[in-house]
Amino acid sequence: MLQAYQDQLIYSLKELVKLLKDKQITFSTCEPFINSIICNSLKNIEDSSTIYKGEYKDFSINFDPNIIVKPERIKVFARNYHQKTKELAEKLATETREKKNTNIAISFISFPWIGKYEEHVFTNNPLLRDLKQVCYVGISLDNGETFVRKHQKNSAGLFAYKMGIGNIMEKWDNEWKVGIALTYIDIIFRLVQKSTIKNT
């Protein structure tokens, strides 16, 4: 399944490159969650450099690495994190578009960015552990429009994660990330095809 997703992603990216080149529209990415899947895939696609202006990596996130989550505050903490990550996805998409000077930008963000205290916080509470199974995707267009969508890992992958089934967990994780990348490449293709985005 993973190979099929990867093959489809390459095909979709090739089609997107042709369309964007024809319409003289540029795009950029910020991919801390999906491990630069789109950026790395585009390196081997002919003419991609004419429309793809690279991945934005120089962002900074301000968060207290020494935070302690008290048991009675876990639900509030989780709710706040969803909101913060949603806002971050939108912010990073806009920053990426502005920094890379493109017509379209897309960001993929999830909860591992709180990393320094991840181990002792996330492994001890199922609710917090489940936060890592959510991804937020932001799209920013040069007409000022922004979109943010939330994605939850499907139940089979989540079960493998909770059970700690190493190889299965990694397989589902990789499939999920490539699947998310593929979904949003197709969305951008349709947006451009319908002339929602125009070269300025």
QUIBELRA-V469709 format. One record per pair of residues at least 6 apart in sequence whose ideal C-beta (glycine too) atoms are under 8 Angstrom apart, sorted by the first residue. I is the first residue (numbers start at 0). J is the second residue. D is the distance in Angstrom with one decimal. If there is no record, write none. Layout:
{{I J D} {I J D}}
This chain:
{{0 174 5.7} {1 170 6.5} {1 173 5.6} {1 174 5.0} {1 177 6.6} {4 174 6.0} {4 177 4.3} {4 178 5.6} {4 181 6.1} {5 40 8.0} {5 177 5.8} {7 181 5.8} {8 36 7.3} {8 37 8.0} {8 40 6.0} {8 177 5.9} {8 180 6.0} {8 181 4.7} {8 184 6.8} {9 40 5.9} {9 43 7.9} {9 44 7.3} {11 181 6.1} {11 184 4.8} {11 185 5.9} {11 188 6.9} {12 37 7.2} {12 40 5.6} {12 41 6.0} {12 44 5.7} {12 47 7.5} {12 184 6.0} {13 44 5.6} {14 188 6.5} {15 184 5.7} {15 187 6.5} {15 188 5.1} {15 191 7.8} {16 41 7.5} {16 44 5.7} {16 45 7.7} {16 46 5.8} {16 47 5.0} {16 50 6.0} {16 51 7.4} {17 46 7.9} {18 188 6.2} {18 191 5.6} {18 192 6.6} {19 25 7.0} {19 26 6.6} {19 50 4.1} {19 191 6.4} {20 46 5.9} {20 49 5.7} {20 50 5.4} {22 191 6.1} {22 197 7.7} {22 198 6.2} {23 198 4.5} {24 50 6.7} {24 102 4.7} {24 103 6.7} {24 191 6.0} {24 196 6.0} {24 197 7.6} {24 198 5.2} {25 50 5.2} {25 51 7.3} {25 52 5.5} {25 99 7.9} {25 100 7.7} {25 101 4.1} {25 102 5.3} {25 103 7.3} {26 50 6.6} {26 51 6.2} {26 52 7.2} {26 101 5.2} {26 102 6.6} {26 103 4.0} {26 104 6.5} {26 105 7.2} {26 187 6.8} {27 51 7.0} {27 52 4.7} {27 53 6.0} {27 54 7.1} {27 55 6.3} {27 95 5.2} {27 96 6.5} {27 98 7.9} {27 99 3.6} {27 101 4.4} {27 103 7.6} {27 104 4.8} {27 105 8.0} {28 35 8.0} {28 37 5.1} {28 38 5.8} {28 51 8.0} {28 53 7.8} {28 54 5.1} {28 55 7.2} {28 95 6.8} {28 104 6.9} {28 105 5.5} {28 106 7.4} {28 107 7.8} {29 54 6.5} {29 55 4.5} {29 56 7.6} {29 58 6.9} {29 91 4.7} {29 92 6.9} {29 94 7.5} {29 95 4.4} {29 104 7.0} {29 105 7.4} {29 106 4.0} {29 107 7.2} {29 108 7.8} {30 36 6.5} {30 37 6.1} {30 38 6.2} {30 54 5.9} {30 106 7.6} {30 107 5.2} {30 180 7.9} {31 56 7.9} {31 107 7.1} {31 108 6.2} {31 111 8.0} {31 112 6.6} {32 107 4.3} {32 108 5.4} {32 109 4.3} {32 111 7.3} {32 134 5.5} {32 176 7.2} {33 107 4.6} {33 134 7.9} {33 176 4.4} {33 177 7.7} {33 179 6.3} {33 180 5.4} {34 176 6.8} {35 54 5.9} {36 176 6.3} {36 177 6.1} {36 180 4.7} {37 54 7.8} {37 105 7.9} {37 180 5.4} {37 184 7.0} {38 51 7.9} {38 53 7.0} {38 54 4.2} {41 47 4.3} {41 51 5.1} {52 99 4.3} {52 100 6.9} {52 101 5.0} {53 99 6.1} {55 91 7.3} {55 94 6.6} {55 95 4.0} {55 98 5.5} {55 99 6.0} {55 104 7.5} {57 98 7.6} {58 91 6.0} {58 94 6.2} {60 87 7.0} {60 112 5.8} {62 112 7.7} {62 113 6.1} {64 113 7.9} {64 114 8.0} {64 115 3.8} {64 116 5.8} {65 115 8.0} {65 116 6.9} {66 116 6.3} {66 120 7.9} {68 76 5.1} {68 120 5.5} {68 124 7.7} {68 127 6.9} {70 124 7.8} {73 124 6.0} {73 126 5.6} {73 127 6.4} {74 126 7.1} {76 127 7.4} {77 126 5.6} {77 127 6.5} {77 130 6.0} {80 110 6.6} {80 113 7.9} {80 130 5.9} {81 130 7.8} {81 133 7.3} {81 149 7.6} {84 108 5.9} {84 109 7.0} {84 110 6.6} {84 133 7.6} {84 135 5.1} {85 135 5.3} {85 147 5.4} {85 149 7.0} {87 108 5.4} {87 112 7.8} {87 135 7.3} {88 106 5.3} {88 107 7.7} {88 108 4.8} {88 135 3.9} {88 136 6.2} {88 137 3.6} {88 147 5.1} {89 106 8.0} {89 137 4.6} {89 139 7.5} {89 145 5.2} {89 147 5.0} {90 137 7.6} {91 106 3.8} {91 108 6.2} {91 137 6.1} {92 104 5.1} {92 105 6.1} {92 106 4.2} {92 137 3.4} {92 138 5.8} {92 139 3.8} {92 145 6.3} {92 147 7.9} {93 104 7.3} {93 137 7.7} {93 139 4.4} {93 145 6.3} {95 101 7.8} {95 104 3.9} {95 105 7.6} {95 106 6.0} {95 139 7.0} {96 102 7.7} {96 103 6.9} {96 104 3.5} {96 139 4.5} {96 140 7.8} {96 141 6.5} {101 141 7.5} {102 140 7.0} {102 141 4.7} {102 196 5.8} {102 197 7.9} {102 198 6.3} {102 199 6.9} {103 138 7.1} {103 139 7.3} {103 140 5.9} {103 141 7.3} {103 187 6.1} {103 190 7.7} {103 191 7.8} {103 196 5.9} {104 138 7.4} {104 139 4.8} {105 136 6.7} {105 137 6.9} {105 138 5.2} {105 139 7.7} {105 183 5.7} {105 187 6.9} {106 136 6.9} {106 137 4.4} {106 139 7.9} {107 134 6.2} {107 135 7.9} {107 136 5.5} {107 179 6.6} {107 180 7.4} {107 183 7.9} {108 134 7.2} {108 135 5.4} {108 136 7.9} {108 137 7.4} {109 131 6.6} {109 133 6.3} {109 134 4.6} {109 135 7.0} {110 130 4.5} {110 131 4.9} {110 133 6.9} {111 117 6.7} {111 131 6.4} {113 120 7.9} {120 127 5.8} {121 127 5.0} {121 128 5.0} {121 130 7.4} {121 131 6.5} {122 128 6.7} {125 161 7.4} {128 160 7.9} {128 161 7.5} {129 157 7.4} {131 160 7.9} {132 151 6.3} {132 152 4.1} {132 156 7.6} {132 157 5.4} {132 160 6.3} {133 149 6.3} {133 150 6.9} {133 151 5.5} {133 152 7.5} {134 149 7.5} {134 150 4.6} {134 175 7.9} {134 176 8.0} {134 179 6.0} {135 147 6.0} {135 148 7.2} {135 149 5.6} {135 150 7.5} {136 147 7.0} {136 148 5.1} {136 150 6.7} {136 179 6.7} {136 183 5.8} {137 145 6.5} {137 146 7.1} {137 147 4.9} {138 145 6.7} {138 146 4.6} {138 147 7.8} {138 183 7.3} {138 186 7.5} {138 187 7.4} {139 145 5.0} {140 190 7.8} {140 195 7.5} {140 196 5.5} {141 196 7.4} {141 199 5.7} {142 196 7.3} {142 197 7.9} {150 179 5.8} {151 157 7.8} {152 160 7.2} {152 171 7.2} {152 172 7.9} {152 175 5.3} {153 171 8.0} {153 175 7.5} {155 171 6.8} {156 168 7.6} {156 171 3.4} {156 172 7.0} {156 174 7.6} {156 175 5.8} {159 167 4.3} {159 168 4.6} {159 171 5.3} {160 168 5.2} {160 171 7.3} {160 172 7.7} {162 168 8.0} {190 196 5.5}}
